[in-house]
Amino acid sequence: MVPLVNLGARDPVDRIATTKAVDPGRNNILVVYEAWWAAHGNKEVPAKNLDSSVVDAIAETAAGRDGGIRYSRQYIAKWLVKHTNTRVGGYVLISILIESPKTPRPVYHYALKLTKNE
């Protein structure tokens, strides 16, 4: 079987990279990850202690159709849960379960890690 590339077709891998580069969802996540990396690096952070630049970047993803920003503490928490283990731009967001006898329920901390795979 002859690969399509040998017959003059475009390499499908090139198309994947192009598609990823123009995907607005991926670009929004990357904006958040870059703000996170600038503010926290790879440190573990509870959601309540996120830098305001990270919260603002996440809030931008909640912009309403009329352009107004609509977000809450719960929106930030849901965004973090939804994007845990998401790999974009050489980063991956991970969650770390913190259990303590002082708290009635477990608490999650989040960290951004560098990864070679996207």
N, C-alpha and C positions, 0 to 999 in steps of 0.2 A: 504494500500500500504506500503510495507517495504522499508525503505531507503536503497540505495545501499551500504552505509557505513556499515550497519548491516550485509550485505551479503559478506563483506570482500573487497569491492572496496575502492579505495583511495578517501579521502575526496576532493571534487572539490575545496573547499576553499584553501586547501594546494597547489593545483596546480596553482591557481591564484597567490598566493604569490610568488611561485617559478618563474612563468612566468614573473611577474613584476620585480623580482630581476635580471633577466638576459636580460631584454629588453634594448638594447643599446640606443634607443631614450629616454627612461625614465632616464637612467643613465646619459646621456648628460645633460638633463634638471636639474637633481639633482646636478651635478657638478656646473652648473651656479647658482642655488639657494644657494648652500653652500658658494660659493664665494661671492654672494650678501649678505647673512646673516652676513658673517665675516666682510664685508666692510661697510654695511649700516644698518644692523639690520632691524627693521621694519619701518625705516624712509621713507617718501615720497621723491622720487628723479626724476627729469626730466631726460630723456634719455641722454641728453648732459652732465650731471654731474655724470654719472656712473663711479665708480672707475675703474681704468685700469685692475684690476684683474677680474672684472665682464665682461668687454669688451673682454678681452683675452679669458675668458671661453666661451663667446658667439661666438667669432671668431673661436674657435676650432670646432664648429658645422658647420662652413662654409668651412672646409678644402676640397680642391679639390681632385679629384681622384688621382692626382699625389702627394698628401700629402702637397701641398702648401696651405698656408692660403689665402683665398680670402673673404674679407668682406669689408663693407663700413658703413658709418653712416646710410644709408638707410637700409642695412641688419640688423643692430642692431635694428632700429625702427620696421622693419617688424617682427623680432624675438619676440620683446616685445608684439606687437599686437597679434601675433599668439599664444603666450603662456599665455596671460592674462586669468585668471580664471583656469589655469591648476594646478592641485593638484598633487604634487609628494613629497615623503619623509617627509610628515608632514608640507609642505609649500604650500601656494597658492599665485600666483602673481596677484595683483589687479591693476587696473588703476583708476586714479582720474582725472576727467576733471577740468581743471583750466581755467576759462574764465576771461578775463581782457579787459577793454576798451583800454588798451595800446597796445594790440596785435591784429592784423587783423583776426586771427583765433584762435580757442581754442588750448590749449596746454595740453598734458597729463603728469601727474607725475605717477610714478609706485612705488609700495610698496610690500614687501614680508611679508606675515603674517603667523603665525604658525596656523596649523589646526590639529585637531585630526584625521580627516578622510583623506584618501589618494585617 
